[in-house]
């Protein structure tokens, strides 16, 4: 996590938007936008429409023109970060290429600069021309399977949807037409413990099963916070040269790493539990029974044996608050330090407020705290105050 603490606040915000966009791409395979003429599929139960999509013959590749809108950050945060220079912060139009083995390239173009998101099956690279910086992140390899998995049966899908209905409100498969393709759309909204997340919307091609549209909504807002779409889509083989793109010469390269799940050597058993973690960290662990009205959940050792930390969670579902604690070795300039400061007891902290949640960091009593969750600014600040009381 140290490398994230060295990033500027604008770089951090850019990465948040980039990861959101890239995550939607990797998870969805492809996207497209509402609009255009064409046929509409026959009405089907959601389970049947999902089964048809999962059993459809795979396409050879996807080429699409896309539009990405981002309303994650408020105007005040964008102003402090220097405006909406990066298309990853304010949205843009562009193109997408996806091969049949999952390699992809997303290109966003705007008057203020361009951005590229490239995934080669192992590494995610985000290039932001407005800062001439490329961020590289190695992602875990998918678990190997001795035998290829079979698509779930219709009864299995029915069972899964029944379980999901216990956690969220799920619409039926609404027939429509998306960018000239017959499509189904489903909306999912958390019924409890959803934090600030209002729901998500997904559309997919009724014939090929390729997802066509993905959007995320904040609670109480009918406008999407993040919406990744395309105005046109073509199925067919995609040359490797369309996705194998490197950052331009002279770009600043920043290598990021995912946080360790627990201190110790690879393959070691994670250290969990309040007493065990408190004994393993070189600082006084703050882990009250409740935080902002939420009951304490898991307590886990994080970091490395040379720099151990702790992660404590409170609550359940999307409304969970996560507290990360480390020895107070934060550099003088951290990723949120250009944002407005806030008083946390005798300490001064900084926070990033978005439509879907809040991240707040401060140091007190020799410990560096990061409080994050899909909660309001007031709830995050109340949680931070409780840690030092």
Buried (B, 14 or more C-beta within 10 A) or exposed (E): BEEBBEBBBBBBBBBBBBBBBBBBBBEBBBBBBBEBEEEEBEEBBBBBBBBBBEEBEEBEBBBBBBBBBBBBBEEEBBEBBBBBBBBBBBBBBBBBBBBEEEBBBBBBBBEBBBBBBBBBEEEBBBBBBBBEBBBBBEBEEEEEEEEEEEBBEBEEBBEEBEEEEEBBEBEBBBBBBBBBBBBBBBBBBBEEBBBBBBBBBBBBBBBBBBBBBBBBBBBEEEEBBBBBBBBBBEBEEBEEEBBEBEBEEEBEEBEBEEEBEBBBEEEEEBBEEBEEBBEBBEBEBBBEEEBBEBEBBBBBBBBEEEBBBBBBBBBEBBBBBBBBBBBBEBEEEBBBBBBEEBEBBEBEBBBBBBBBBBBBBBBBBEBBBBBBBBBBBEBBBBBBBBBBE
